[in-house]
Amino acid sequence: MNLIIFGAPGSGKGTQSDNLSKDFSLIKISTGDLLRNEIDKRSELGKKIKDTIDKGSLVSDIIINNLIQDILSEKKNINRLIFDGYPRTLNQAKSLELLLNKFNQKINCVISLSVEKDIIIKRIIGRQICSKCGLTFNEFFYPSNNKNHDCDLKFLVKRTDDQESTIMTRYDTYLKQSLPIINFYKEKNLLHEINGSGKIASIYKEIYAIISALKG
């Protein structure tokens, strides 16, 4: 089974895909992580990617598609993928379909999380990541404390692109380029639209039921 978690930046895609990957033994594919790994290498490509992301723009389809093709070509990943943050454009959705066909795979379900703009801004501005253990917190909705986090607060950091001006650009870009994907997958009867503004557990319960029904 291959799944897609779709939604605006800050809609909760990462959290829900993490839960799904654990419960259904899926491999999470986050293009954001793939791109950040390239940035960490400090390669020339990584420098270009960082400059693009910091401006709130999308990385080119060519770069993304090449990264995805590498993932799909690995035997251990066949029909075990959950795409988090990809596709982000209609062209990427069509390219993904071609790549999946190339490797005799398909998308079984698309989950679209809908979240109001003001909530998204607070989610992203408040996001904190522990550089030691990798856990993610939010100073507004889920602050780090001695009950949920063992590391010292000094390890909490923010991503360089988590600034309000950047968020607004990313959100507007999402509305302009990504929303047509909803119609693309809706026409294929793969789309499940879910309100992503509530509590994480409640949202996941709804998603879990959908995926469980598909697995039979």
C-alpha positions in Angstrom: 0.0 0.0 0.0 1.2 3.5 -0.9 -0.3 6.6 0.7 -0.1 10.4 0.3 -0.6 12.9 3.2 -1.6 16.2 1.6 -2.0 19.6 3.1 -0.5 23.1 3.6 2.7 23.6 5.5 1.9 23.2 9.2 -1.2 21.2 8.6 0.1 18.2 10.6 1.2 16.0 7.7 4.4 14.9 9.4 2.9 14.0 12.7 0.1 11.9 11.1 2.4 10.2 8.6 4.7 9.3 11.5 1.8 7.6 13.3 0.8 5.8 10.1 4.3 4.5 9.4 4.4 2.9 12.8 1.0 1.3 12.8 1.0 0.1 9.2 4.7 -0.6 8.8 5.1 2.0 6.1 8.2 3.9 5.1 7.8 7.7 5.4 9.1 9.7 2.5 9.4 13.4 3.2 10.9 15.5 0.4 11.5 18.1 3.1 13.8 15.7 4.9 15.5 14.6 1.6 16.1 18.2 0.8 17.4 19.1 4.2 19.8 16.1 4.1 21.2 17.5 0.9 21.6 20.9 2.5 23.4 19.3 5.4 25.9 17.9 3.0 26.8 21.5 2.0 27.0 20.5 -1.6 26.4 23.0 -4.4 22.9 21.5 -4.9 22.3 21.8 -1.2 23.2 25.5 -1.3 20.8 26.2 -4.1 18.0 24.2 -2.3 18.6 26.2 0.9 18.4 29.5 -0.9 15.1 28.5 -2.6 13.5 27.2 0.7 14.6 30.3 2.7 12.8 32.5 0.1 9.6 30.4 0.6 9.7 29.1 -2.9 9.4 25.5 -4.1 12.3 23.4 -5.2 12.2 22.5 -8.9 10.2 19.4 -10.0 13.3 17.9 -11.7 15.2 17.8 -8.5 12.3 16.4 -6.5 11.4 13.8 -9.2 14.9 12.5 -9.3 15.0 12.0 -5.5 11.6 10.2 -5.6 12.7 7.9 -8.5 15.7 6.8 -6.4 13.3 5.8 -3.6 10.8 4.0 -5.8 13.6 2.0 -7.5 14.6 0.3 -4.2 12.9 -3.1 -3.7 12.5 -2.7 0.0 10.2 0.3 -0.6 7.8 -1.4 -3.0 4.2 -0.7 -1.9 5.3 0.4 1.5 5.5 4.2 1.1 3.8 7.1 2.7 4.5 10.4 0.9 4.6 13.4 3.3 4.8 16.8 1.5 4.8 15.4 -2.0 3.4 15.9 -4.5 3.1 19.7 -4.1 2.1 20.6 -7.6 -0.1 19.0 -10.3 2.9 18.4 -12.5 4.6 16.5 -9.6 1.4 14.4 -9.1 1.4 13.5 -12.8 5.1 12.7 -12.7 4.6 10.5 -9.6 2.0 8.5 -11.4 4.3 7.9 -14.3 7.1 6.9 -11.9 4.8 4.5 -10.0 3.7 2.9 -13.2 7.3 2.5 -14.2 8.0 0.4 -11.1 4.6 -1.4 -11.1 3.1 0.5 -8.2 0.2 2.8 -7.5 -1.3 5.2 -4.9 -4.0 3.5 -2.8 -5.2 6.5 -0.8 -4.8 10.3 -0.5 -5.5 12.0 2.8 -6.0 15.8 2.6 -5.8 17.8 5.8 -7.6 21.1 5.8 -6.5 23.7 8.4 -7.3 27.4 8.8 -4.6 29.9 8.0 -4.2 31.4 11.5 -3.8 28.0 13.1 -1.1 27.1 10.5 0.9 30.3 11.3 0.9 29.5 15.0 1.8 25.9 14.4 4.8 26.9 12.3 6.0 29.9 14.3 5.8 28.0 17.5 7.5 24.8 16.2 10.6 23.8 18.1 12.8 20.8 17.3 15.2 19.1 19.7 18.6 19.0 18.1 19.7 16.1 20.4 16.8 13.6 20.2 14.8 14.9 17.2 11.5 15.3 18.9 9.2 18.2 17.8 7.3 20.5 20.1 5.2 23.7 19.8 5.4 26.6 22.3 1.7 27.4 21.8 0.1 23.9 21.5 2.6 21.4 22.8 5.5 23.0 24.8 8.5 20.9 25.9 8.5 20.0 29.7 10.0 17.5 32.0 7.1 15.1 31.4 7.4 14.8 27.6 11.0 15.6 27.0 14.2 14.4 28.7 16.7 16.7 27.0 17.7 20.2 28.2 15.8 23.1 26.8 19.0 24.5 25.3 18.7 21.9 22.6 15.4 23.3 21.3 15.9 25.0 17.9 13.8 26.5 15.2 14.1 25.9 11.4 15.5 28.8 9.5 12.5 29.0 7.3 9.9 29.1 10.2 9.4 32.9 9.9 6.0 34.5 9.4 6.9 36.2 6.2 8.2 32.9 4.8 5.2 31.1 6.1 2.8 33.5 4.3 4.7 33.0 1.0 4.7 29.2 1.4 1.0 29.2 2.2 0.1 31.4 -0.8 2.3 29.2 -3.0 0.5 26.2 -1.7 -2.9 27.7 -2.6 -1.8 28.7 -6.0 0.1 25.6 -7.2 -1.0 22.7 -5.0 -4.8 22.8 -4.6 -5.4 21.4 -8.2 -4.0 18.2 -6.9 -7.2 17.7 -4.8 -9.2 17.6 -8.0 -6.7 15.3 -9.6 -7.0 12.7 -6.9 -10.7 13.3 -6.4 -11.3 12.3 -10.0 -9.5 9.1 -9.3 -11.7 8.4 -6.2 -8.6 8.3 -4.0 -9.1 11.5 -2.0 -10.3 11.6 1.7 -10.7 15.2 3.0 -10.3 15.6 6.8 -10.5 18.6 9.1 -7.0 18.9 10.5 -7.6 21.7 13.0 -8.6 19.5 15.9 -6.6 17.4 18.4 -3.9 15.1 16.9 -5.4 12.0 18.4 -8.9 12.7 17.1 -7.6 13.4 13.6 -5.5 10.2 13.6 -8.4 8.1 14.7 -10.3 9.2 11.6 -7.3 8.6 9.3 -6.6 5.2 11.0 -10.2 4.1 10.3 -9.9 5.0 6.6 -6.6 3.1 6.1 -7.8 0.1 8.1 -10.9 -0.2 5.9 -8.7 -0.1 2.8 -6.5 -2.9 4.1 -9.7 -5.0 4.8 
